[in-house]
Amino acid sequence: NFISLTTLDIRWCSSLTSLLYGLNNLTSLTTMEIRWCLSLTSLSNELGNLTFLTTLDIARYLILISLPNELDNLTSLTTLDIR
């Protein structure tokens, strides 16, 4: 369940193509970093439910096609870094 998790750092997952499910339970998450996931193409719409998220850092990807529209729901977000 990981309901108390505040930081999620995903790195060097070369086979990871998407983060589609399971983000809804991370209600305490404040920081998410995704780096060097070169096959990543999509992020879950559930990302918009992470209302306490203050930092989202997505870096070193090759083929991320789009970001979910639900990012508009991240009202606590103060840092968004996509490179």
Biopython code that builds the backbone (N, CA, C, O; Angstrom):
import numpy as np
from Bio.PDB.StructureBuilder import StructureBuilder

atoms = [
    (1, "ASN", "N", (0.798, -1.199, 0.000)),
    (1, "ASN", "CA", (0.000, 0.000, 0.000)),
    (1, "ASN", "C", (0.843, 1.266, 0.000)),
    (1, "ASN", "O", (0.491, 2.213, -0.704)),
    (2, "PHE", "N", (1.909, 1.332, 0.734)),
    (2, "PHE", "CA", (2.855, 2.445, 0.727)),
    (2, "PHE", "C", (2.190, 3.799, 0.933)),
    (2, "PHE", "O", (2.621, 4.782, 0.332)),
    (3, "ILE", "N", (1.166, 3.880, 1.752)),
    (3, "ILE", "CA", (0.438, 5.135, 1.913)),
    (3, "ILE", "C", (1.262, 6.214, 2.620)),
    (3, "ILE", "O", (0.919, 7.393, 2.539)),
    (4, "SER", "N", (2.337, 5.835, 3.310)),
    (4, "SER", "CA", (3.186, 6.814, 3.995)),
    (4, "SER", "C", (4.395, 7.226, 3.169)),
    (4, "SER", "O", (5.182, 8.064, 3.610)),
    (5, "LEU", "N", (4.556, 6.664, 2.000)),
    (5, "LEU", "CA", (5.703, 6.971, 1.146)),
    (5, "LEU", "C", (5.647, 8.431, 0.706)),
    (5, "LEU", "O", (4.632, 8.893, 0.185)),
    (6, "THR", "N", (6.761, 9.161, 0.922)),
    (6, "THR", "CA", (6.795, 10.576, 0.535)),
    (6, "THR", "C", (7.667, 10.833, -0.681)),
    (6, "THR", "O", (7.483, 11.837, -1.370)),
    (7, "THR", "N", (8.620, 9.938, -0.960)),
    (7, "THR", "CA", (9.525, 10.116, -2.099)),
    (7, "THR", "C", (9.590, 8.837, -2.916)),
    (7, "THR", "O", (9.774, 7.749, -2.369)),
    (8, "LEU", "N", (9.439, 8.972, -4.226)),
    (8, "LEU", "CA", (9.572, 7.843, -5.143)),
    (8, "LEU", "C", (10.612, 8.215, -6.187)),
    (8, "LEU", "O", (10.452, 9.191, -6.920)),
    (9, "ASP", "N", (11.667, 7.436, -6.246)),
    (9, "ASP", "CA", (12.781, 7.697, -7.164)),
    (9, "ASP", "C", (12.956, 6.454, -8.032)),
    (9, "ASP", "O", (13.335, 5.392, -7.539)),
    (10, "ILE", "N", (12.681, 6.592, -9.313)),
    (10, "ILE", "CA", (12.791, 5.477, -10.254)),
    (10, "ILE", "C", (13.909, 5.816, -11.224)),
    (10, "ILE", "O", (13.848, 6.831, -11.918)),
    (11, "ARG", "N", (14.936, 4.964, -11.275)),
    (11, "ARG", "CA", (16.090, 5.226, -12.146)),
    (11, "ARG", "C", (16.555, 3.952, -12.844)),
    (11, "ARG", "O", (16.418, 2.843, -12.328)),
    (12, "TRP", "N", (17.099, 4.152, -14.016)),
    (12, "TRP", "CA", (17.743, 3.091, -14.782)),
    (12, "TRP", "C", (16.843, 1.881, -15.000)),
    (12, "TRP", "O", (17.283, 0.740, -14.859)),
    (13, "CYS", "N", (15.607, 2.129, -15.339)),
    (13, "CYS", "CA", (14.663, 1.047, -15.648)),
    (13, "CYS", "C", (14.498, 1.000, -17.161)),
    (13, "CYS", "O", (13.517, 1.506, -17.704)),
    (14, "SER", "N", (15.438, 0.405, -17.817)),
    (14, "SER", "CA", (15.488, 0.451, -19.281)),
    (14, "SER", "C", (14.306, -0.240, -19.951)),
    (14, "SER", "O", (13.996, 0.072, -21.101)),
    (15, "SER", "N", (13.639, -1.164, -19.272)),
    (15, "SER", "CA", (12.498, -1.874, -19.868)),
    (15, "SER", "C", (11.157, -1.266, -19.484)),
    (15, "SER", "O", (10.119, -1.695, -19.986)),
    (16, "LEU", "N", (11.166, -0.283, -18.609)),
    (16, "LEU", "CA", (9.921, 0.340, -18.177)),
    (16, "LEU", "C", (9.349, 1.199, -19.300)),
    (16, "LEU", "O", (9.987, 2.157, -19.736)),
    (17, "THR", "N", (8.152, 0.860, -19.767)),
    (17, "THR", "CA", (7.535, 1.612, -20.863)),
    (17, "THR", "C", (6.435, 2.554, -20.382)),
    (17, "THR", "O", (6.131, 3.543, -21.049)),
    (18, "SER", "N", (5.835, 2.253, -19.225)),
    (18, "SER", "CA", (4.771, 3.124, -18.745)),
    (18, "SER", "C", (4.589, 2.977, -17.237)),
    (18, "SER", "O", (4.932, 1.957, -16.640)),
    (19, "LEU", "N", (4.047, 4.019, -16.656)),
    (19, "LEU", "CA", (3.586, 3.983, -15.270)),
    (19, "LEU", "C", (2.081, 4.183, -15.348)),
    (19, "LEU", "O", (1.602, 5.317, -15.360)),
    (20, "LEU", "N", (1.336, 3.086, -15.400)),
    (20, "LEU", "CA", (-0.093, 3.193, -15.663)),
    (20, "LEU", "C", (-0.967, 3.001, -14.438)),
    (20, "LEU", "O", (-2.024, 3.623, -14.342)),
    (21, "TYR", "N", (-0.562, 2.163, -13.503)),
    (21, "TYR", "CA", (-1.444, 1.821, -12.397)),
    (21, "TYR", "C", (-0.707, 1.875, -11.071)),
    (21, "TYR", "O", (0.516, 1.753, -11.017)),
    (22, "GLY", "N", (-1.473, 2.060, -10.000)),
    (22, "GLY", "CA", (-0.934, 1.953, -8.659)),
    (22, "GLY", "C", (-0.527, 3.265, -8.013)),
    (22, "GLY", "O", (-0.110, 3.270, -6.854)),
    (23, "LEU", "N", (-0.634, 4.365, -8.720)),
    (23, "LEU", "CA", (-0.239, 5.641, -8.134)),
    (23, "LEU", "C", (-1.285, 6.186, -7.167)),
    (23, "LEU", "O", (-0.955, 6.992, -6.297)),
    (24, "ASN", "N", (-2.524, 5.766, -7.301)),
    (24, "ASN", "CA", (-3.605, 6.270, -6.436)),
    (24, "ASN", "C", (-3.341, 6.054, -4.954)),
    (24, "ASN", "O", (-3.773, 6.856, -4.127)),
    (25, "ASN", "N", (-2.635, 4.977, -4.607)),
    (25, "ASN", "CA", (-2.385, 4.652, -3.204)),
    (25, "ASN", "C", (-1.262, 5.479, -2.590)),
    (25, "ASN", "O", (-1.067, 5.436, -1.375)),
    (26, "LEU", "N", (-0.532, 6.218, -3.390)),
    (26, "LEU", "CA", (0.612, 6.985, -2.891)),
    (26, "LEU", "C", (0.167, 8.385, -2.480)),
    (26, "LEU", "O", (0.672, 9.382, -2.995)),
    (27, "THR", "N", (-0.770, 8.450, -1.563)),
    (27, "THR", "CA", (-1.425, 9.706, -1.218)),
    (27, "THR", "C", (-0.530, 10.680, -0.463)),
    (27, "THR", "O", (-0.842, 11.870, -0.418)),
    (28, "SER", "N", (0.571, 10.221, 0.132)),
    (28, "SER", "CA", (1.482, 11.102, 0.874)),
    (28, "SER", "C", (2.681, 11.538, 0.040)),
    (28, "SER", "O", (3.545, 12.266, 0.529)),
    (29, "LEU", "N", (2.740, 11.105, -1.195)),
    (29, "LEU", "CA", (3.903, 11.376, -2.046)),
    (29, "LEU", "C", (4.070, 12.876, -2.280)),
    (29, "LEU", "O", (3.137, 13.557, -2.704)),
    (30, "THR", "N", (5.277, 13.381, -1.996)),
    (30, "THR", "CA", (5.579, 14.790, -2.242)),
    (30, "THR", "C", (6.615, 14.970, -3.343)),
    (30, "THR", "O", (6.663, 16.018, -3.987)),
    (31, "THR", "N", (7.449, 13.950, -3.563)),
    (31, "THR", "CA", (8.510, 14.048, -4.570)),
    (31, "THR", "C", (8.537, 12.793, -5.428)),
    (31, "THR", "O", (8.554, 11.676, -4.911)),
    (32, "MET", "N", (8.540, 12.985, -6.751)),
    (32, "MET", "CA", (8.683, 11.866, -7.675)),
    (32, "MET", "C", (9.754, 12.222, -8.695)),
    (32, "MET", "O", (9.683, 13.252, -9.365)),
    (33, "GLU", "N", (10.747, 11.343, -8.796)),
    (33, "GLU", "CA", (11.809, 11.507, -9.784)),
    (33, "GLU", "C", (11.871, 10.265, -10.650)),
    (33, "GLU", "O", (11.917, 9.143, -10.146)),
    (34, "ILE", "N", (11.873, 10.473, -11.951)),
    (34, "ILE", "CA", (11.980, 9.372, -12.913)),
    (34, "ILE", "C", (13.128, 9.737, -13.835)),
    (34, "ILE", "O", (13.059, 10.731, -14.558)),
    (35, "ARG", "N", (14.190, 8.932, -13.812)),
    (35, "ARG", "CA", (15.384, 9.254, -14.605)),
    (35, "ARG", "C", (15.947, 8.021, -15.299)),
    (35, "ARG", "O", (15.913, 6.909, -14.773)),
    (36, "TRP", "N", (16.454, 8.256, -16.473)),
    (36, "TRP", "CA", (17.129, 7.227, -17.267)),
    (36, "TRP", "C", (16.234, 6.023, -17.545)),
    (36, "TRP", "O", (16.702, 4.884, -17.555)),
    (37, "CYS", "N", (14.971, 6.271, -17.766)),
    (37, "CYS", "CA", (14.036, 5.226, -18.187)),
    (37, "CYS", "C", (13.811, 5.447, -19.680)),
    (37, "CYS", "O", (12.827, 6.061, -20.091)),
    (38, "LEU", "N", (14.711, 4.952, -20.452)),
    (38, "LEU", "CA", (14.800, 5.296, -21.871)),
    (38, "LEU", "C", (13.649, 4.775, -22.718)),
    (38, "LEU", "O", (13.431, 5.276, -23.821)),
    (39, "SER", "N", (12.906, 3.785, -22.235)),
    (39, "SER", "CA", (11.770, 3.235, -22.992)),
    (39, "SER", "C", (10.437, 3.809, -22.536)),
    (39, "SER", "O", (9.392, 3.428, -23.062)),
    (40, "LEU", "N", (10.455, 4.708, -21.580)),
    (40, "LEU", "CA", (9.225, 5.271, -21.037)),
    (40, "LEU", "C", (8.468, 6.058, -22.108)),
    (40, "LEU", "O", (9.009, 6.987, -22.708)),
    (41, "THR", "N", (7.209, 5.674, -22.338)),
    (41, "THR", "CA", (6.397, 6.367, -23.341)),
    (41, "THR", "C", (5.191, 7.070, -22.736)),
    (41, "THR", "O", (4.673, 8.014, -23.333)),
    (42, "SER", "N", (4.726, 6.631, -21.558)),
    (42, "SER", "CA", (3.522, 7.250, -21.002)),
    (42, "SER", "C", (3.504, 7.202, -19.481)),
    (42, "SER", "O", (4.112, 6.339, -18.848)),
    (43, "LEU", "N", (2.784, 8.161, -18.926)),
    (43, "LEU", "CA", (2.565, 8.249, -17.488)),
    (43, "LEU", "C", (1.073, 8.115, -17.225)),
    (43, "LEU", "O", (0.250, 8.466, -18.070)),
    (44, "SER", "N", (0.738, 7.615, -16.071)),
    (44, "SER", "CA", (-0.652, 7.358, -15.716)),
    (44, "SER", "C", (-1.445, 8.631, -15.498)),
    (44, "SER", "O", (-0.913, 9.635, -15.022)),
    (45, "ASN", "N", (-2.716, 8.583, -15.848)),
    (45, "ASN", "CA", (-3.634, 9.660, -15.507)),
    (45, "ASN", "C", (-3.783, 9.785, -13.995)),
    (45, "ASN", "O", (-4.150, 10.844, -13.485)),
    (46, "GLU", "N", (-3.492, 8.676, -13.270)),
    (46, "GLU", "CA", (-3.564, 8.676, -11.813)),
    (46, "GLU", "C", (-2.580, 9.677, -11.208)),
    (46, "GLU", "O", (-2.722, 10.056, -10.045)),
    (47, "LEU", "N", (-1.601, 10.101, -11.973)),
    (47, "LEU", "CA", (-0.631, 11.077, -11.494)),
    (47, "LEU", "C", (-1.338, 12.336, -10.989)),
    (47, "LEU", "O", (-0.867, 12.985, -10.054)),
    (48, "GLY", "N", (-2.447, 12.672, -11.597)),
    (48, "GLY", "CA", (-3.213, 13.845, -11.197)),
    (48, "GLY", "C", (-3.860, 13.732, -9.831)),
    (48, "GLY", "O", (-4.332, 14.733, -9.292)),
    (49, "ASN", "N", (-3.894, 12.541, -9.258)),
    (49, "ASN", "CA", (-4.476, 12.333, -7.935)),
    (49, "ASN", "C", (-3.480, 12.537, -6.806)),
    (49, "ASN", "O", (-3.850, 12.453, -5.635)),
    (50, "LEU", "N", (-2.241, 12.798, -7.132)),
    (50, "LEU", "CA", (-1.201, 12.974, -6.111)),
    (50, "LEU", "C", (-1.202, 14.430, -5.654)),
    (50, "LEU", "O", (-0.310, 15.204, -6.003)),
    (51, "THR", "N", (-2.200, 14.784, -4.880)),
    (51, "THR", "CA", (-2.450, 16.186, -4.550)),
    (51, "THR", "C", (-1.383, 16.806, -3.651)),
    (51, "THR", "O", (-1.298, 18.031, -3.566)),
    (52, "PHE", "N", (-0.566, 15.992, -2.977)),
    (52, "PHE", "CA", (0.496, 16.530, -2.131)),
    (52, "PHE", "C", (1.828, 16.627, -2.867)),
    (52, "PHE", "O", (2.816, 17.088, -2.296)),
    (53, "LEU", "N", (1.864, 16.202, -4.118)),
    (53, "LEU", "CA", (3.105, 16.220, -4.887)),
    (53, "LEU", "C", (3.576, 17.664, -5.089)),
    (53, "LEU", "O", (2.854, 18.499, -5.634)),
    (54, "THR", "N", (4.806, 17.935, -4.634)),
    (54, "THR", "CA", (5.377, 19.277, -4.800)),
    (54, "THR", "C", (6.461, 19.305, -5.864)),
    (54, "THR", "O", (6.711, 20.348, -6.468)),
    (55, "THR", "N", (7.115, 18.153, -6.102)),
    (55, "THR", "CA", (8.210, 18.085, -7.071)),
    (55, "THR", "C", (8.021, 16.895, -7.998)),
    (55, "THR", "O", (7.860, 15.760, -7.550)),
    (56, "LEU", "N", (8.044, 17.170, -9.295)),
    (56, "LEU", "CA", (8.013, 16.126, -10.317)),
    (56, "LEU", "C", (9.188, 16.376, -11.253)),
    (56, "LEU", "O", (9.269, 17.416, -11.907)),
    (57, "ASP", "N", (10.088, 15.415, -11.305)),
    (57, "ASP", "CA", (11.315, 15.542, -12.092)),
    (57, "ASP", "C", (11.401, 14.328, -13.016)),
    (57, "ASP", "O", (11.542, 13.193, -12.560)),
    (58, "ILE", "N", (11.315, 14.586, -14.308)),
    (58, "ILE", "CA", (11.402, 13.520, -15.308)),
    (58, "ILE", "C", (12.572, 13.866, -16.211)),
    (58, "ILE", "O", (12.548, 14.882, -16.905)),
    (59, "ALA", "N", (13.593, 13.022, -16.204)),
    (59, "ALA", "CA", (14.803, 13.360, -16.959)),
    (59, "ALA", "C", (15.391, 12.133, -17.641)),
    (59, "ALA", "O", (15.223, 10.997, -17.198)),
    (60, "ARG", "N", (16.079, 12.412, -18.729)),
    (60, "ARG", "CA", (16.831, 11.401, -19.473)),
    (60, "ARG", "C", (15.942, 10.288, -20.008)),
    (60, "ARG", "O", (16.202, 9.106, -19.783)),
    (61, "TYR", "N", (14.911, 10.673, -20.706)),
    (61, "TYR", "CA", (14.032, 9.730, -21.385)),
    (61, "TYR", "C", (14.216, 9.961, -22.882)),
    (61, "TYR", "O", (14.711, 11.012, -23.291)),
    (62, "LEU", "N", (13.831, 9.010, -23.681)),
    (62, "LEU", "CA", (13.977, 9.174, -25.119)),
    (62, "LEU", "C", (12.651, 9.345, -25.842)),
    (62, "LEU", "O", (12.552, 10.129, -26.786)),
    (63, "ILE", "N", (11.632, 8.615, -25.402)),
    (63, "ILE", "CA", (10.420, 8.554, -26.215)),
    (63, "ILE", "C", (9.136, 8.816, -25.430)),
    (63, "ILE", "O", (8.091, 8.264, -25.778)),
    (64, "LEU", "N", (9.181, 9.625, -24.405)),
    (64, "LEU", "CA", (7.959, 9.988, -23.699)),
    (64, "LEU", "C", (7.071, 10.768, -24.668)),
    (64, "LEU", "O", (7.438, 11.850, -25.127)),
    (65, "ILE", "N", (5.913, 10.212, -24.971)),
    (65, "ILE", "CA", (5.061, 10.762, -26.022)),
    (65, "ILE", "C", (4.232, 11.948, -25.528)),
    (65, "ILE", "O", (4.111, 12.959, -26.219)),
    (66, "SER", "N", (3.670, 11.818, -24.341)),
    (66, "SER", "CA", (2.837, 12.902, -23.837)),
    (66, "SER", "C", (2.743, 12.830, -22.321)),
    (66, "SER", "O", (3.085, 11.825, -21.698)),
    (67, "LEU", "N", (2.275, 13.914, -21.757)),
    (67, "LEU", "CA", (2.010, 13.980, -20.324)),
    (67, "LEU", "C", (0.497, 13.977, -20.129)),
    (67, "LEU", "O", (-0.230, 14.525, -20.958)),
    (68, "PRO", "N", (0.015, 13.375, -19.054)),
    (68, "PRO", "CA", (-1.434, 13.340, -18.846)),
    (68, "PRO", "C", (-1.998, 14.730, -18.566)),
    (68, "PRO", "O", (-1.354, 15.543, -17.902)),
    (69, "ASN", "N", (-3.179, 14.996, -19.062)),
    (69, "ASN", "CA", (-3.860, 16.266, -18.805)),
    (69, "ASN", "C", (-4.117, 16.481, -17.323)),
    (69, "ASN", "O", (-4.264, 17.618, -16.875)),
    (70, "GLU", "N", (-4.172, 15.404, -16.567)),
    (70, "GLU", "CA", (-4.460, 15.465, -15.139)),
    (70, "GLU", "C", (-3.365, 16.167, -14.343)),
    (70, "GLU", "O", (-3.537, 16.405, -13.148)),
    (71, "LEU", "N", (-2.248, 16.501, -14.977)),
    (71, "LEU", "CA", (-1.216, 17.276, -14.279)),
    (71, "LEU", "C", (-1.777, 18.609, -13.790)),
    (71, "LEU", "O", (-1.252, 19.194, -12.844)),
    (72, "ASP", "N", (-2.828, 19.084, -14.423)),
    (72, "ASP", "CA", (-3.486, 20.313, -13.983)),
    (72, "ASP", "C", (-4.038, 20.208, -12.565)),
    (72, "ASP", "O", (-4.252, 21.225, -11.904)),
    (73, "ASN", "N", (-4.269, 18.985, -12.098)),
    (73, "ASN", "CA", (-4.818, 18.759, -10.760)),
    (73, "ASN", "C", (-3.764, 18.848, -9.659)),
    (73, "ASN", "O", (-4.111, 18.834, -8.478)),
    (74, "LEU", "N", (-2.509, 18.938, -10.014)),
    (74, "LEU", "CA", (-1.426, 18.957, -9.027)),
    (74, "LEU", "C", (-1.266, 20.363, -8.460)),
    (74, "LEU", "O", (-0.328, 21.085, -8.798)),
    (75, "THR", "N", (-2.193, 20.731, -7.600)),
    (75, "THR", "CA", (-2.240, 22.097, -7.085)),
    (75, "THR", "C", (-1.115, 22.412, -6.104)),
    (75, "THR", "O", (-0.841, 23.587, -5.859)),
    (76, "SER", "N", (-0.453, 21.404, -5.533)),
    (76, "SER", "CA", (0.672, 21.632, -4.620)),
    (76, "SER", "C", (2.009, 21.663, -5.348)),
    (76, "SER", "O", (3.037, 21.959, -4.739)),
    (77, "LEU", "N", (2.006, 21.363, -6.641)),
    (77, "LEU", "CA", (3.252, 21.272, -7.409)),
    (77, "LEU", "C", (3.944, 22.631, -7.479)),
    (77, "LEU", "O", (3.369, 23.618, -7.938)),
    (78, "THR", "N", (5.198, 22.656, -7.010)),
    (78, "THR", "CA", (5.996, 23.885, -7.071)),
    (78, "THR", "C", (7.178, 23.746, -8.019)),
    (78, "THR", "O", (7.708, 24.743, -8.510)),
    (79, "THR", "N", (7.596, 22.485, -8.279)),
    (79, "THR", "CA", (8.723, 22.248, -9.171)),
    (79, "THR", "C", (8.352, 21.175, -10.185)),
    (79, "THR", "O", (8.009, 20.050, -9.823)),
    (80, "LEU", "N", (8.427, 21.541, -11.459)),
    (80, "LEU", "CA", (8.213, 20.610, -12.556)),
    (80, "LEU", "C", (9.424, 20.727, -13.463)),
    (80, "LEU", "O", (9.658, 21.770, -14.074)),
    (81, "ASP", "N", (10.188, 19.654, -13.545)),
    (81, "ASP", "CA", (11.410, 19.651, -14.357)),
    (81, "ASP", "C", (11.343, 18.472, -15.303)),
    (81, "ASP", "O", (11.398, 17.318, -14.879)),
    (82, "ILE", "N", (11.224, 18.767, -16.592)),
    (82, "ILE", "CA", (11.163, 17.728, -17.614)),
    (82, "ILE", "C", (12.262, 18.029, -18.605)),
    (82, "ILE", "O", (12.244, 19.066, -19.268)),
    (83, "ARG", "N", (13.222, 17.123, -18.708)),
    (83, "ARG", "CA", (14.346, 17.361, -19.629)),
    (83, "ARG", "C", (14.856, 16.068, -20.192)),
    (83, "ARG", "O", (15.798, 16.068, -20.985)),
]
sb = StructureBuilder()
sb.init_structure("model")
sb.init_model(0)
sb.init_chain("A")
sb.init_seg("    ")
for serial, (resi, resn, name, xyz) in enumerate(atoms, 1):
    if name == "N":
        sb.init_residue(resn, " ", resi, " ")
    sb.init_atom(name, np.array(xyz, "f"), 0.0, 1.0, " ", f" {name:<3s}", serial, name[0])
structure = sb.get_structure()
